[in-house]
Amino acid sequence: MDGTLHWWAALIGLALAIVLILKKLNTTYALMLGAVVGCLLGGASLSDTVNVLVSGTQSVMGTVLRVLAAGVLAGVMMESGAAERISRAIVEKMGERLAIFSLPWRP
């Protein structure tokens, strides 16, 4: 493979992923299936498709890990009561005028 795929195949893969998500398929599976179909329709072989997917996920892996870590940290802070203590400290230090910054996130 020369490294190029047809642009219309990427759009078809994206459209498939959106349809599958709207049909309530797990988002991760829908995106992966859309990427595989887009690569195969775009002219990539199966081994090239795997290489494209691996190289594509490597570029976002750092962001995914940061989001997961932030979610875990936020969950631990809410369960332990630390988020509420931080909120109260912000209100005490900044005053009621900036109290919006002290609101803890609740799911």
URSUL-V200412 format. One record per residue. N is the residue number from 1. SS is DSSP state (a for helix, b for strand, c for the rest). D_LAST is the distance of its C-alpha to the last C-alpha in Angstrom with 2 decimals. Layout:
BEGIN
n=N ss=SS d_last=D_LAST
n=N ss=SS d_last=D_LAST
END
This chain:
BEGIN
n=1 ss=c d_last=45.95
n=2 ss=c d_last=46.45
n=3 ss=c d_last=42.76
n=4 ss=c d_last=42.33
n=5 ss=c d_last=40.65
n=6 ss=c d_last=41.08
n=7 ss=a d_last=38.53
n=8 ss=a d_last=38.56
n=9 ss=a d_last=37.51
n=10 ss=a d_last=34.34
n=11 ss=a d_last=33.59
n=12 ss=a d_last=34.31
n=13 ss=a d_last=31.99
n=14 ss=a d_last=29.17
n=15 ss=a d_last=29.91
n=16 ss=a d_last=29.93
n=17 ss=a d_last=26.54
n=18 ss=a d_last=25.08
n=19 ss=a d_last=26.86
n=20 ss=a d_last=25.66
n=21 ss=a d_last=21.98
n=22 ss=a d_last=22.58
n=23 ss=c d_last=24.30
n=24 ss=c d_last=21.09
n=25 ss=c d_last=22.51
n=26 ss=c d_last=20.24
n=27 ss=a d_last=19.75
n=28 ss=a d_last=21.39
n=29 ss=a d_last=24.34
n=30 ss=a d_last=24.78
n=31 ss=a d_last=24.98
n=32 ss=a d_last=27.34
n=33 ss=a d_last=29.50
n=34 ss=a d_last=29.71
n=35 ss=a d_last=30.78
n=36 ss=a d_last=33.38
n=37 ss=a d_last=34.79
n=38 ss=a d_last=34.94
n=39 ss=a d_last=36.81
n=40 ss=a d_last=39.20
n=41 ss=a d_last=39.97
n=42 ss=c d_last=40.43
n=43 ss=c d_last=43.25
n=44 ss=c d_last=41.81
n=45 ss=c d_last=43.02
n=46 ss=a d_last=40.75
n=47 ss=a d_last=41.24
n=48 ss=a d_last=40.68
n=49 ss=a d_last=37.45
n=50 ss=a d_last=36.19
n=51 ss=a d_last=37.30
n=52 ss=a d_last=35.52
n=53 ss=a d_last=32.22
n=54 ss=a d_last=32.57
n=55 ss=a d_last=33.52
n=56 ss=a d_last=30.72
n=57 ss=a d_last=27.99
n=58 ss=a d_last=29.59
n=59 ss=a d_last=29.02
n=60 ss=a d_last=25.22
n=61 ss=a d_last=24.77
n=62 ss=a d_last=24.40
n=63 ss=a d_last=21.55
n=64 ss=a d_last=19.77
n=65 ss=a d_last=20.29
n=66 ss=a d_last=19.03
n=67 ss=a d_last=15.71
n=68 ss=a d_last=15.40
n=69 ss=a d_last=16.57
n=70 ss=a d_last=14.21
n=71 ss=a d_last=11.18
n=72 ss=a d_last=13.03
n=73 ss=a d_last=13.96
n=74 ss=a d_last=10.60
n=75 ss=a d_last=9.65
n=76 ss=a d_last=13.10
n=77 ss=a d_last=12.99
n=78 ss=a d_last=10.13
n=79 ss=a d_last=11.99
n=80 ss=a d_last=15.27
n=81 ss=c d_last=14.70
n=82 ss=a d_last=15.91
n=83 ss=a d_last=13.21
n=84 ss=a d_last=14.32
n=85 ss=a d_last=17.88
n=86 ss=a d_last=17.67
n=87 ss=a d_last=16.35
n=88 ss=a d_last=19.26
n=89 ss=a d_last=21.67
n=90 ss=a d_last=20.86
n=91 ss=a d_last=21.52
n=92 ss=a d_last=24.66
n=93 ss=a d_last=26.00
n=94 ss=a d_last=25.24
n=95 ss=c d_last=25.58
n=96 ss=a d_last=23.82
n=97 ss=a d_last=24.74
n=98 ss=a d_last=22.25
n=99 ss=a d_last=19.53
n=100 ss=a d_last=17.11
n=101 ss=a d_last=17.00
n=102 ss=a d_last=15.86
n=103 ss=c d_last=12.54
n=104 ss=c d_last=9.93
n=105 ss=c d_last=6.72
n=106 ss=c d_last=3.82
n=107 ss=c d_last=0.00
END
